[in-house]
Amino acid sequence: MIIALDGPAGSGKSTIAREVAQRLGLRYLDTGAMYRAVTLLALEAGLVPDRIGEAGALAAATPLRLEERENDLTRVFVGDREITDEIRGRPVTQNVSAVSADPAVRAVLTEKQREEAARGDVILEGRDMGTVVVPDADVKVFLTASIEERARRRQLQLQAQGVTQSLEELIADITARDAYDSGRALAPLRMADDAIEIDTTGMTIDEVIGAVVALAGPKHGGESPAAANGAPASAAGGATAPVAGLSPGSTPGDPRWGAKWPLCRMVRGPLDRWLYRFAYSFIPATVRFLWRMEISGVENVPRVGAVVVASNHRSNLDPFFLGSAFPRQIHFMAKAELWSFKPLGWVIDKLGTFPVNRGEADRKAVRNALDVLGAGAVLGLFPEGHRHRETDLGEIRAGVTMFSLREGVTTIPVLMRGTDRVVRNRLPHFPRVRVVFGPPVEVPSAGLPRSERTALAAERLIAAFQDLLSATSREK
Ligand code: DC
């Protein structure tokens, strides 16, 4: 079993990799520590910044040794000299991007990393594991997190080592390093097309570990992730942790756990990525601020894996508000009329929304919806079928449950209030917008007869909306 774990600085890779290695009985290789070690030696030899080209020879001649530690950063030695702490200091951190962009340094270290991988049963952590070093890895994960969260984590990590550094300084350092690591010509920080992206912002360490273990589960000697997590028979034989984000209907052994995320077919290329990042980082903060959005029940949302999000519908802008409140990208099924205004169609297309022709059996829309779930992503639906301006909730169409039934995934019911008042007489208004996520609606057992199963799914969904409605009416 080879796991490739990549991601930007401070995304939590080391912590996660170490723990996953322990639980699955794998070795762990911190490739960042290797680049840091070479950087320290290059600094000491006076090769930075003008003679970095000589650092490759230095790397090749250096007897570098890494020693894994159970609950701490990897120990690093050059011969008998220990450099574990020095390589985490600011001089190294500020220069490591420049040294690691050197082709000769990369060639030497990539070779060493491949040798380690060839011994098998290892989790390799870095920037280019999934794309360059072990492109055939059994599992590829790309961890991300917001820049603020990454800086906070780095600050805590440094504090534990007795180093104080301001959050502003750390944000500046990480931003610079991100830009350098992603922009370099050789082996840039990039998610492999077949990697699974996990945004760890707001997730607990245990949740992220659970998610990675779950991904490895089906490929790890057929062991289910639940067993890998907790059973004494597992290689790591250790602690129990919930498998995060696994909705009960979607067992981790499902093939969709090996599927692409995000959906490359829908979000692809630098412009799409830029649009996506913009839409999902700048817009949510602004929308939340302007409409004093009150969001509750986010803990009900699984952080990874396929899920359906079903919301009431009172305004054309509902997807916009729901997308801003939801911690993951939602692929909305939206009425095809929106595409008749070409610029709007282009943008929402890029953001992974897809059209449905209402009033007819739109097979393509159904296929797209199932594809979204099949890829382990989030499908957004409005089960009333059309907008209801005057009531909080119209009639729920039972047909919408077909997607969760077909794919065996849970549905998160969502009640939005206030969105019907954000545009009045074609002018924007700023009422308070409320978004409430309800507990996941489970899919009825696959053992039931089909008609009974469909009826039960609809019943559960309607009951979930009624619960949300009465809970929020009581609070009003
Ligand atoms: O993971 P880290 O912060 O310890 O990594 C230090 C630097 O090393 C990082 O800024 C980029 C570089 N690096 C790399 O270029 N390729 C890798 N596989 C790992 C790290």
Boltz pocket constraint, residues with backbone or C-beta under 6 A from the ligand:
constraints:
  - pocket:
      binder: B
      contacts: [[A, 9], [A, 10], [A, 31], [A, 32], [A, 33], [A, 35], [A, 36], [A, 93], [A, 96], [A, 97], [A, 100], [A, 101], [A, 125], [A, 126], [A, 127], [A, 128], [A, 129], [A, 177], [A, 181], [A, 187]]
      max_distance: 6.0
